[in-house]
Amino acid sequence: MTKRHAVVAGAGIGGLAAAIALHRRGWHVTVCERAPEPPTTGAGIGLAPNALRALDAIGVDAARAAGSAVPTTMGLRRAQGQWLTRATTADMASRYGMAPIAVPRPAFTAALAATLPPETIRHGTAVTGVDDAAGRPTVRTAAGPDLPADLVVAADGIHSPLRRAYFPAHRGLRYIGETAWRTIVDAPDLRIPAMSETWGRGERFGVTPLSDGRFYLYATAVVPAGTRSADPRAELRQRFGSWHDPIPALLDRVSRLDPAAVLQNDLYDLAAPLPALHHGRIAWLGDAAHAMAPNLGQGGCQAIEDAVVLAHLLPAGDSGDGNDSGDDRTSRDGRDRGDGAAGTDSVPAALAAYTAARRDRTDAVRVRARRMGRLGALRNPLVVAARDLAVRATPTRLALRGMDDLFNGFRLPR
């Protein structure tokens, strides 16, 4: 019996989640990753309750796989240190059944990769194109040889070559007006219990405790695209060194890092939604499908949701002869997939269902993240004061209620 073959372009969090979900649906999976080796440095990632539920649906326990840090409180602060809004872990767990966790991104991707069969991931193998995407796709790679596939998952990132190739008329990316710095520091002696983001005037600074005792730090500033300083450590000190504790102490640790350990990226999102999240037998997910600003911490979370929903809607990979003969219409949960009579082509139909299930939700999150970023990027002193007053006047229960559609929004389609 021939298994269906899926080729995943990209070994980021979304691509690896898709590979795991498809593998557990019985597909043979090949992951092509342009980077020559797995990442060993990088930033952290927060996994919100919606992402944790999606991972649970494919049997991945993120906390067990990569460890987790659950801070005592989470919220927004002013540059002088006053809390604008704050929720406890108990508040979050009570409302959503679990609290968000934070993990080092390299450790998390390594844990995901470790659940896949050996040789699944091919590093140093960039996907350069897909031939006959609407028929029987052949995936071309820079490393060769070409790979025949029943499904191609485009998880090739924010600058997705496959997105540009198949949606050439799309407006593409839009610079949101901010640059971002990210790094990880060791500071166990500071005993920081809170996950916080501090808003100033056109600048923000975030502190996230990680599972290994380190801290993921990020900062943003409103600047023209391409703005760079000679030393990002000095730039961070100049911008944020006078902000509230423990930011100055954390910046002391940043100053001891190699400058290359401080990542800087201008922030972009997709200027408009894609007309569809699929074309023929190609499905887009994560940043390739709906690049969004990081203001809600939902970029990776939505990529995980995409991956799990996509695999859920596809036919099982080990129940046919690889020719979509239509004899695989029953899913693992016993529900009819609606593939129709024998001889119908179930994969494209499943991808159309994937677009229907995911496009509206992901675009709503993309737009909401953009709007949240505009609030954080305000610079006029009077407007900033009014913003802070409004946030501070909002009761915690109402602030949490505003996150319900995000944190409780993950559903597997029927």
ABEGO torsion letter per residue (X at the ends): XBBBBBBBBEABAAAAAAAAAAAAAGBBBBBBBABABBBABEBBBBBBAAAAAAAAAAGBBAAAAAEBBBBABBEBBBAAGBBABBBBAAAAAAAAGBBBBBBBAAAAAAAAAAABBBGABBBGBBBAEBBGAABBBBBBBAAOBBBBBABBBBAAEAABAAAAAABAABAEBBBAGBBBBBBBBBBAAAGBABBBBBBBBGBBBBBBBBAAGBBBBBBBBBBBBGBBBABAAAAAAAAAAABBOAAAAAAAAAAABBAAABBBBBBBBBABBBABABBEABBBBEAAABBBBAAAGAAAAAAAAAAAAAAAABBBAAABAGAGAGAAABBAAGBBAGAEBBGBBAAAAAAAAAAAAAAAAAAAAAAAAAAAAAAAABABAAAAAAAAAAAAABBAAAAAAAAAAAAAABBBBX
